[in-house]
Amino acid sequence: MGVFPGFTADQFGNRYNSMNYGIMFIGFALAGILGPTILNRIYQAEDSYQGAFYVCLGLILTGLVLTILYRRVGKQEKKAVRHQTI
């Protein structure tokens, strides 16, 4: 939560930071509501936490892949901007 305002300003600029931060916060709030709800239903259906842990593992791996892709795209954009200014 403490990283979101600075990250939002770095990625999208300061002009609309409060609106962009609100949009990012909605994602955080949805994850806080939907995550435990979905995992609780999986636990109730299977009477075990094993399936819930597999779902969590899948979400973690998805987040890791998206983070790597985001960084690569950011590096490519920075290279393109540097190349245009030369």
CNS distance restraints for C-alpha pairs under 8 A (distance, minus, plus):
assign (resid   3 and name CA) (resid   7 and name CA) 6.01 0.50 0.50
assign (resid   4 and name CA) (resid   8 and name CA) 5.82 0.50 0.50
assign (resid   4 and name CA) (resid  21 and name CA) 6.92 0.50 0.50
assign (resid   4 and name CA) (resid  24 and name CA) 7.58 0.50 0.50
assign (resid   4 and name CA) (resid  25 and name CA) 7.98 0.50 0.50
assign (resid   5 and name CA) (resid   9 and name CA) 6.23 0.50 0.50
assign (resid   5 and name CA) (resid  17 and name CA) 7.53 0.50 0.50
assign (resid   5 and name CA) (resid  21 and name CA) 6.13 0.50 0.50
assign (resid   6 and name CA) (resid  10 and name CA) 6.14 0.50 0.50
assign (resid   7 and name CA) (resid  11 and name CA) 6.13 0.50 0.50
assign (resid   8 and name CA) (resid  12 and name CA) 5.82 0.50 0.50
assign (resid   8 and name CA) (resid  13 and name CA) 7.27 0.50 0.50
assign (resid   8 and name CA) (resid  17 and name CA) 6.48 0.50 0.50
assign (resid   8 and name CA) (resid  20 and name CA) 6.71 0.50 0.50
assign (resid   8 and name CA) (resid  21 and name CA) 6.08 0.50 0.50
assign (resid   9 and name CA) (resid  13 and name CA) 4.67 0.50 0.50
assign (resid   9 and name CA) (resid  14 and name CA) 5.09 0.50 0.50
assign (resid   9 and name CA) (resid  17 and name CA) 5.64 0.50 0.50
assign (resid  10 and name CA) (resid  14 and name CA) 7.73 0.50 0.50
assign (resid  12 and name CA) (resid  16 and name CA) 7.77 0.50 0.50
assign (resid  12 and name CA) (resid  17 and name CA) 7.21 0.50 0.50
assign (resid  12 and name CA) (resid  20 and name CA) 7.63 0.50 0.50
assign (resid  13 and name CA) (resid  17 and name CA) 6.54 0.50 0.50
assign (resid  16 and name CA) (resid  20 and name CA) 6.13 0.50 0.50
assign (resid  17 and name CA) (resid  21 and name CA) 5.82 0.50 0.50
assign (resid  18 and name CA) (resid  22 and name CA) 6.23 0.50 0.50
assign (resid  19 and name CA) (resid  23 and name CA) 6.48 0.50 0.50
assign (resid  20 and name CA) (resid  24 and name CA) 6.35 0.50 0.50
assign (resid  21 and name CA) (resid  25 and name CA) 6.01 0.50 0.50
assign (resid  22 and name CA) (resid  26 and name CA) 6.29 0.50 0.50
assign (resid  23 and name CA) (resid  27 and name CA) 6.90 0.50 0.50
assign (resid  24 and name CA) (resid  28 and name CA) 6.62 0.50 0.50
assign (resid  25 and name CA) (resid  29 and name CA) 6.13 0.50 0.50
assign (resid  26 and name CA) (resid  30 and name CA) 6.09 0.50 0.50
assign (resid  27 and name CA) (resid  31 and name CA) 6.20 0.50 0.50
assign (resid  28 and name CA) (resid  32 and name CA) 6.26 0.50 0.50
assign (resid  29 and name CA) (resid  33 and name CA) 6.36 0.50 0.50
assign (resid  30 and name CA) (resid  34 and name CA) 5.79 0.50 0.50
assign (resid  30 and name CA) (resid  35 and name CA) 7.91 0.50 0.50
assign (resid  31 and name CA) (resid  35 and name CA) 5.33 0.50 0.50
assign (resid  32 and name CA) (resid  36 and name CA) 6.95 0.50 0.50
assign (resid  33 and name CA) (resid  37 and name CA) 6.50 0.50 0.50
assign (resid  34 and name CA) (resid  38 and name CA) 5.95 0.50 0.50
assign (resid  35 and name CA) (resid  39 and name CA) 6.15 0.50 0.50
assign (resid  36 and name CA) (resid  40 and name CA) 5.85 0.50 0.50
assign (resid  37 and name CA) (resid  41 and name CA) 6.37 0.50 0.50
assign (resid  38 and name CA) (resid  42 and name CA) 6.37 0.50 0.50
assign (resid  39 and name CA) (resid  43 and name CA) 6.22 0.50 0.50
assign (resid  39 and name CA) (resid  52 and name CA) 5.30 0.50 0.50
assign (resid  39 and name CA) (resid  55 and name CA) 7.86 0.50 0.50
assign (resid  40 and name CA) (resid  44 and name CA) 6.17 0.50 0.50
assign (resid  40 and name CA) (resid  52 and name CA) 7.85 0.50 0.50
assign (resid  41 and name CA) (resid  45 and name CA) 6.10 0.50 0.50
assign (resid  42 and name CA) (resid  46 and name CA) 6.15 0.50 0.50
assign (resid  42 and name CA) (resid  47 and name CA) 7.98 0.50 0.50
assign (resid  42 and name CA) (resid  49 and name CA) 7.78 0.50 0.50
assign (resid  42 and name CA) (resid  51 and name CA) 6.58 0.50 0.50
assign (resid  42 and name CA) (resid  52 and name CA) 5.93 0.50 0.50
assign (resid  43 and name CA) (resid  47 and name CA) 5.17 0.50 0.50
assign (resid  43 and name CA) (resid  48 and name CA) 5.28 0.50 0.50
assign (resid  43 and name CA) (resid  49 and name CA) 5.46 0.50 0.50
assign (resid  43 and name CA) (resid  51 and name CA) 7.19 0.50 0.50
assign (resid  43 and name CA) (resid  52 and name CA) 6.40 0.50 0.50
assign (resid  44 and name CA) (resid  48 and name CA) 7.50 0.50 0.50
assign (resid  46 and name CA) (resid  51 and name CA) 7.36 0.50 0.50
assign (resid  48 and name CA) (resid  52 and name CA) 7.92 0.50 0.50
assign (resid  49 and name CA) (resid  53 and name CA) 6.19 0.50 0.50
assign (resid  50 and name CA) (resid  54 and name CA) 6.43 0.50 0.50
assign (resid  51 and name CA) (resid  55 and name CA) 6.34 0.50 0.50
assign (resid  52 and name CA) (resid  56 and name CA) 6.24 0.50 0.50
assign (resid  53 and name CA) (resid  57 and name CA) 6.05 0.50 0.50
assign (resid  54 and name CA) (resid  58 and name CA) 6.18 0.50 0.50
assign (resid  55 and name CA) (resid  59 and name CA) 6.29 0.50 0.50
assign (resid  56 and name CA) (resid  60 and name CA) 6.10 0.50 0.50
assign (resid  57 and name CA) (resid  61 and name CA) 6.16 0.50 0.50
assign (resid  58 and name CA) (resid  62 and name CA) 6.10 0.50 0.50
assign (resid  59 and name CA) (resid  63 and name CA) 6.12 0.50 0.50
assign (resid  60 and name CA) (resid  64 and name CA) 6.19 0.50 0.50
assign (resid  61 and name CA) (resid  65 and name CA) 6.18 0.50 0.50
assign (resid  62 and name CA) (resid  66 and name CA) 6.15 0.50 0.50
assign (resid  63 and name CA) (resid  67 and name CA) 6.05 0.50 0.50
assign (resid  64 and name CA) (resid  68 and name CA) 6.30 0.50 0.50
assign (resid  65 and name CA) (resid  69 and name CA) 6.21 0.50 0.50
assign (resid  66 and name CA) (resid  70 and name CA) 5.97 0.50 0.50
assign (resid  67 and name CA) (resid  71 and name CA) 6.23 0.50 0.50
assign (resid  68 and name CA) (resid  72 and name CA) 6.28 0.50 0.50
assign (resid  69 and name CA) (resid  73 and name CA) 6.17 0.50 0.50
assign (resid  70 and name CA) (resid  74 and name CA) 6.16 0.50 0.50
assign (resid  71 and name CA) (resid  75 and name CA) 6.19 0.50 0.50
assign (resid  72 and name CA) (resid  76 and name CA) 6.22 0.50 0.50
assign (resid  73 and name CA) (resid  77 and name CA) 6.19 0.50 0.50
assign (resid  74 and name CA) (resid  78 and name CA) 6.25 0.50 0.50
assign (resid  75 and name CA) (resid  79 and name CA) 6.25 0.50 0.50
assign (resid  76 and name CA) (resid  80 and name CA) 6.20 0.50 0.50
assign (resid  77 and name CA) (resid  81 and name CA) 6.19 0.50 0.50
assign (resid  78 and name CA) (resid  82 and name CA) 6.17 0.50 0.50
assign (resid  79 and name CA) (resid  83 and name CA) 6.05 0.50 0.50
assign (resid  80 and name CA) (resid  84 and name CA) 6.19 0.50 0.50
assign (resid  81 and name CA) (resid  85 and name CA) 6.36 0.50 0.50
assign (resid  82 and name CA) (resid  86 and name CA) 6.52 0.50 0.50
